Amino acid sequence: MDVRSAMKVPKYRWILWAATAAAAVFFVTRMGFLSRGNAGTAARGFELLDSLISHIRNDYLDERDPVTTAEGTYRGLVNSLDPLSAYLPQDLVAAYTARTGREAEPGIVVLKRYASFPQVVAVVEKSPAEAAGIKPGDVLSAVGGRSTLSMSLTEVKLRLGGTDGQPVDLRVLEGNDSKNLKVPRATLQPAPFTFTRAAGQPARLRIHRFDADLVAGLKRDVVPALKGRKDPLVLDLRDCQDGAVEEAARLVNLFVQAADAGWFEGRSGVKEPVSCPAAAELGTVPVVVWTGPGTAGPAELAAGLLRELRKIKIVGYKTAGLVGRTTLFPLKDDSAVVLTSGIYALPSGRKIWDDGLVPDDAIPADKLNEKTFLERTLPLLPKR
């Protein structure tokens, strides 16, 4: 951080110091340094920060815009906390609060950890991304002309999507090769789920995202076709990441009733219980769950709960381990931060966070195709 320009341009000085102090407060409070018994550690941390700023102000060779430098400080501190926490610059806050899940997109499912480029874990069939030749395993080094290295997963996903119908510029790394692509955006999944039946196969319910009206739509369009029957069903959660954890619990409640459906654990061990209190309308339907590399968040909650509460088998690939509750905090300059405020634990007490779910029947990464999924699934379902 360069603060010499703050000395030469006095109107910037308060901005830089406010940004530095705010960033420091975010860091020490989020990491728990201000809890009882750590006051000395926090004080030493602020002394070290003050010393570091003094050296940069007096000894660094160049001057930089302190406002831009402060944004970099925010981004680094918040984005480094975990994959769900994110610093959102002003231009993305409105997009974050207005998102519906129905935004136009190129058809790329990504995961990202701090200080690494986002990796493509899945490509939607018949999407612009597939037509452009993007494949699982590719890396996105830039989106919209901006490097993705310092972005959060949330920022990457927001910049991939759009509402203006314009294509998105991507720089894609495939092995040692780099290519610049202009990929169109399209509305790929206008509905949050797809329900299909094919002769000789189990019915398939594919969840695209956990919208607030997902379960209402299922009760209207799917439950009547399955209720009271024992025909097998595949609950396809591959590539599903987005939506509300509350809606995931309501989905589980269609298949099982349980007063104890785990909890979200926040700071200082505070627990917020989750339940599935209603009668299970599809309680007799035999189910197998499919997961893939892009299965994350509320989809993991649903898969883990169904396995624990109804002993349902999971077929596919290990999930990402990102079941957390997040909270948006606006900042005074109209930017914002998204912070993870709780992580989910199953009724057994096991946390999915970071570890993910290991399928009962794991499929290797190079075999994640429809044929293999069906071959592994059919022996697990009752004969019709």
N, C-alpha and C positions, 0 to 999 in steps of 0.2 A: 504494500500500500504506500503510495507516494503522497506525502502531505506537504512537501516544500511549496507546491503551488498554492496551498491553502494559506501559507504565510505571505505570499506575494499577491494573492487575490483575496483580500479579507472577507468578501461576501461569501466565499466558499467554505471558510473555516468552520463555521457552525454546522454546515451540512455534513462535512466529513467527520467531525467529532461526534455528531449525533448518530451518524451511520455506524461509526466504529463502536460507540457505546451500545447501540441497539444490538449490533451483531454479537458483541461480547455477552450481553445479557441473554440473548437467545442461546448462545453456546453453553454458558455455565448453568443456566436454569434447565435447559433440555437434558443436559448430561447429569443433572442431579447434584451439582456442586454447591447449590445453595441450601441443601437440606441440612438438618441439624447435625452438628459435628463436623461439617465441612466448611465452616465460615473461613477458617484460616486458609484452606486451599483456594477458596474463591478470591480472597484478598491477594494472595500470591499470584493468582492468575491475572488479576487486574494490574498488578505491579509489573508483571512480565509484559503485558500488552502495552502499557504506557512506555516501557523501556524500548520495546520494538518500534513503536510509532516515533519515538524521539530519534532513534537511529535512522529511520527512513526519511524523516523530515530533514535531518541535518547532514546525512552522509550519502543518500542515494544519488546517483549521477544524473537523473533525469526528472522532469516534471510531467505529471499527467493530470488529466481532468479528474478531480477528486470525486465527483458525482459518479462517473463511470467506474472508478476504482471501488467506491463504496458498494455499487451494485454487484461487482464481482465478489466482494466480501460476503454480502448477503447470500448470494447464490452458492458460494462454496460452503459456508457454514450450514445452511439449511439443507442443501441437497446431499450433503455428506452424512446426514443423520441416518437415513434408511431409504429404500427405494420409493416409498410412498410420500415422504416429506418433500416439499418443493417450494422454491422461491419463484413467484410469478411476477414478472415485470408488468408495467401498467398495461401494455398492449394485449396481455393474455388474461387479465382478471375478468373482463367482461365475457370472454369466450368460455372461461371456466364456469362462471356462474350461470351462463345461459345454455350450457351443453344439454342436449337431449338424448344423445346416443344415435340420433338419426342424421347426423351431419354427413356430408359427402366426404369420401376418403378414398385413398388409392387401393386399399385392400391388404394392408400390411399389419401383421400382429408382431409387436416387438416387446422385448424385455430389456431392462437396463439396470446396471449397478453403477454406483458412484465411480467417477474417474475411468470409465470405460465407455466405448461407443455402444449405442443400442444395437442389438442383434435381432435379425428377423427370425422369429421362431415358427411362423406360419404365414402362408399367403392364401387369401380367400380365392376359391375357385371362380373362374370366369371374371376376375376383377381386372382393373387396369394394371395393377402391379404384376399379376400373372402374365398379362399380355406384354408387359415391358421386359419380361425375363427375370424378374426378381425371384429369388429362391430362398427357402429356409437355410440359415447359416450365413447368409450375406450380412454385411455390416453397413449401417447408415452413418457415414462420417459427417454429412451435412444435410440439413433440411431447410429449404427456402433460402439457401445461400448462407446459412449460419452453421458453424461447427456445433456438433451435438455432444462434444466431449464433456462440456461443463453443464449441459442441460440435465434436468431431472426427467424421469420417465413420464411424468405428467406433462411437462413442457413439450417433449417430443411428440406425444400423442395429440396434443392440442395443435401443434404446428403441422402435423400430417393432415389433420382434418380441416374443413373449411365450409363456408356457406355461400361463397361468391361464385362457385362453379369454375374457378380457375385451376389449372394444373399446378402441381407442386414440384419444385426443383429438388432433386435428390442427387447426392453423391454416394455411390454404392461401391463398397469394397467387396470383391469376390476373390478370396485367396490373395494373390499378389497383384491382382488387376483392379483398377479403379475406373468407374464410368460415371458420367454425368447424364442424368435422365430427367426429362420433363414428363411427369406421369399424371394423367388426368385423374380427377376425383369423381366419384359416383356414389349415389345412395344405394348401398349394396344390400342392406337388411332393413327395410322400412318397418318390419314387424319384429318384436323382440324374440319370437320363437318360430320354428317351422315344425309342423307335424306331418309325417308321411307314413304311408303303408305300402309295402311291396309284397307281391306273392312269394311265399316261402321264406320270408324274413320277419323278424319281430318289428312291431311298430316302432317308429323312431321319433323322439321328441328332442329336437336340437334347440338349445337355449343360446341365443346370440348375445343377450345382455339382460341384466336384472332390472328392467324398467319398473317404475312404480305401479304400472298397470299390467305387469306380466301375469300374475296369478289370476287376476280378474279375467284376462283373455283366455287363460287355460281353462278356467271354470266354464267359460262360455263355449269354447270351441273344441276342447280336448276331453275334459272330464266326462261329459255325457257319453262319449264313444268308448270309454274305458271302464267306467264305474260299474262295479258288480261283476266284472269279468275277470278271467284269469289268463287272458292273452298276454304274452310277454312284451316288455317294453324296454327299449334302449333309451336312457337319458344321456344325451350327447352333450357334454360340456367342453368339448375340444375348442380351443381358441377363445373361450369365453372369459373375459376379464372384468368387464365393466358393470356398473350398476350398484344397487344398494344391498347391503348385507341383510337388512330387514326383509327384503323381498326374497332373498335366498332362504331365510328361515320359513317364510310363508310357503315357498315351493316345497320344502321338506315336509311341511305340515299336511300337504296333500297326501303324502304317503305314510306318515306316521304321526301319532299324537304323543307328546312328551312334555311334561312340566319342566323337566331339566334338559335343555338343549345347549348346555355349555354357557359360556360367559365371555364378555370382553373385560380384560384386565387393564386398568389404567395406572396412572402414577400412584405410587405408594401402595400398590396392591389393591386398589379399589376395584370391586367387581360389579359389572352390570350384567345381570342374568339375561339369558335368551331362552325363550320357550316356544313350543309349538302346541298351543292349548286346544285348538279346534279338533273336532272329529276328523279322522283321516278318510277322505272320500275315495282314495285309491289304495287303501290299506291292503287289499288282497292282490294287487297287480304285481306279478314277478318283474323285477327291475334289475338291469345291469347298467352301471355308469361307465361312460367313456371319458377319458381325460387325455390331454396332449400337452406338449411343451408350453403352449400358451394359456393353459388353464390356470387362473389366478383369482385371488380376491374372493368375492361372494360365491363363485363357482366352486372354490375349494371348500368353503364352509358347507355348501350343500352336499358335496361328495363325501366329506368326512363325517357329517352327521348321519347321512343315510347308511354309511357303513357301520357306524357305532350303534345306531338305534334300531336298524332293521337288518343288519348283517348283509347288506347288499354288496356284491363284489364290484371292484373297480378294475377295468381293463384299460390299458394304454400306457401313458408315459408319466413319469414323476412330475408333480405340479410345482409351481414356482415358490410357494410359501409366502404369500403376501396377503394374508387375511388380517386386515387391520381396519380400525375406524379412524378417519381423518377429520380434522376441523380446519376451516378457513379463518385466518386472522388478517383482516385488512390493515394496511399500514397508512401512515399519514400522507405519504406521497402518492397514494392511489395504487401502489403495488400491493402485494399480499404474500402471505406464506401459508402453505398447507402443512400442518404438522400431524403426525401420527399420535393419536390420543389414547389408543387402546389396541391390544392385540387379542385375538380370539383363542379360546381354549375349548376343546371338546368336553363332553360330560366326563370323560375319563380323566380329565386334567391335562391331557396332552395338547401342547400348542403347535399349531400348523405353521406358525411364523418361522420363516427362514428354512425350516426343514422340508416343508411341503408334504404331500401325500405320496407314498410309494404304492403303486397299484398292486392288487392281488395277483394279477397276471400282467407282467410288464412286457411291453413290446419295444424292441430296439428302435433307435432313431431312424434307421434306414428301412424300416418295415412299417412305418406308420401310414398304411393305406387302408382303404375300405375293405379290401379282401381279407387282409390279416385281422382287422378288428372283428369282422364277422366270424372268421374261423375260430378265433379265441372266445367269442361270446356265445355262440350256439350251444356248446357243451354245458354252459353254466345255467341255461334256461330250461324250465320244465318242457317236456314234450307236449305238443298240442294234439 
